């Protein structure tokens, strides 16, 4: 039997809300504070580097706006995985779409397609997209990768 998620148990099951961001006690919740503090320093199987920005978006615009932003990011990730994944880039693309602005990711996709050429194989496309994403990340001072 696997352990349950304490956040789902508290927010969804006990309080009937979708996110801790919607909880009136989030300012004094020790579990939420520990999670946010850990997210500033480390990642697990996903990147938490955008956690504070995501919280701010939810608080300012609501969960529906956040969900709409995530749907756009998911579409970009699918595009990267469908056309640019040589078998070793899933985590890299997932972190890139989490950390970079969607316009930066769109721009990187266009740059990679142009750089690789119309008849390029997936290896060339992946290398071109990595270079384009890395260049945009460098401008922002971001490293695309999970923090340990």
C-alpha positions in Angstrom: 0.0 0.0 0.0 1.4 3.4 -0.9 1.4 6.5 1.2 -1.2 9.1 0.4 -0.5 12.7 -0.3 -1.0 14.9 2.7 -1.9 17.9 0.6 -4.7 16.0 -1.2 -6.0 14.7 2.0 -6.1 18.1 3.7 -7.1 20.3 0.8 -9.3 18.2 -1.4 -10.7 15.6 0.9 -11.1 17.6 4.2 -11.6 21.1 2.9 -13.1 20.6 -0.5 -10.7 22.9 -2.3 -8.5 22.2 -5.3 -5.3 23.8 -4.0 -3.6 24.9 -0.9 -3.5 28.4 -2.5 -7.3 28.5 -1.9 -7.0 27.7 1.8 -7.7 30.5 4.3 -5.1 28.9 6.7 -2.2 28.8 4.1 -0.4 31.6 5.9 -0.1 29.7 9.1 0.1 26.1 7.8 3.4 24.5 8.8 3.2 21.8 6.1 2.6 24.4 3.4 5.5 26.5 4.7 7.9 23.5 4.7 6.8 22.6 1.2 7.4 26.1 -0.1 10.8 26.3 1.7 11.9 23.0 0.3 10.7 24.1 -3.2 13.0 27.1 -3.1 16.0 24.8 -2.8 15.3 21.3 -4.2 13.3 19.4 -6.7 12.0 15.9 -6.7 10.8 14.3 -10.0 9.4 17.7 -11.0 10.9 21.2 -10.8 9.7 23.3 -8.0 11.6 26.4 -9.1 8.4 28.0 -10.5 6.4 27.2 -7.3 6.3 30.7 -6.0 5.4 32.2 -9.4 2.6 29.6 -9.7 1.3 30.4 -6.2 1.3 34.1 -7.1 -0.6 33.5 -10.3 -3.3 31.4 -8.5 -3.7 34.0 -5.8 -3.9 36.9 -8.3 -6.0 35.3 -11.1 -7.5 32.1 -9.6 -7.1 28.4 -10.3 -8.8 28.6 -13.7 -6.3 31.0 -15.0 -3.4 28.8 -13.7 -5.0 25.8 -15.3 -5.2 27.6 -18.6 -1.5 28.5 -18.4 -0.7 24.9 -17.6 -2.7 23.7 -20.6 -0.6 25.9 -22.9 2.6 24.5 -21.3 1.3 21.0 -21.7 0.7 21.6 -25.4 4.2 22.9 -25.9 5.6 19.9 -24.0 3.7 17.5 -26.2 5.0 19.3 -29.3 8.6 18.9 -28.0 8.1 15.3 -27.1 6.4 14.4 -30.4 8.9 16.1 -32.7 12.2 16.6 -30.8 12.6 13.7 -28.4 15.5 11.5 -29.3 14.7 9.3 -26.3 16.7 11.1 -23.7 15.1 14.5 -23.3 11.8 14.0 -21.5 12.9 15.4 -18.2 14.9 18.2 -19.9 11.8 19.3 -21.9 9.5 19.1 -18.9 11.8 21.3 -16.8 12.3 23.7 -19.7 8.6 24.2 -20.2 8.2 24.7 -16.5 11.0 27.3 -16.1 10.8 29.3 -19.3 8.0 31.6 -20.4 5.7 30.1 -23.0 6.8 32.7 -25.6 10.4 31.7 -25.0 9.6 28.1 -25.6 7.6 28.9 -28.8 10.5 31.0 -30.0 13.0 28.2 -29.2 10.9 25.7 -31.2 10.9 28.0 -34.2 14.6 28.6 -33.9 15.3 24.9 -33.7 13.2 24.1 -36.7 15.0 26.7 -38.7 18.4 25.7 -37.5 17.9 22.0 -38.1 16.3 22.4 -41.6 13.3 20.7 -43.1 14.7 17.2 -43.6 16.5 17.0 -40.2 16.2 13.8 -38.2 15.2 13.7 -34.6 18.8 13.8 -33.3 19.5 17.0 -35.2 16.2 18.5 -34.1 16.8 17.6 -30.5 20.3 19.1 -30.5 18.9 22.3 -32.1 16.1 22.6 -29.6 18.5 22.0 -26.6 20.7 24.8 -27.9 17.8 27.2 -28.4 16.3 26.5 -25.0 19.7 26.7 -23.3 20.3 30.1 -24.9 17.0 31.4 -23.6 17.7 30.0 -20.2 21.1 31.6 -20.1 19.7 35.0 -20.8 17.4 34.6 -17.8 20.1 33.1 -15.6 18.3 29.8 -15.4 19.7 26.3 -15.6 17.4 23.7 -17.2 17.7 20.7 -14.9 16.4 19.4 -11.6 18.0 20.7 -8.5 19.2 18.1 -6.0 
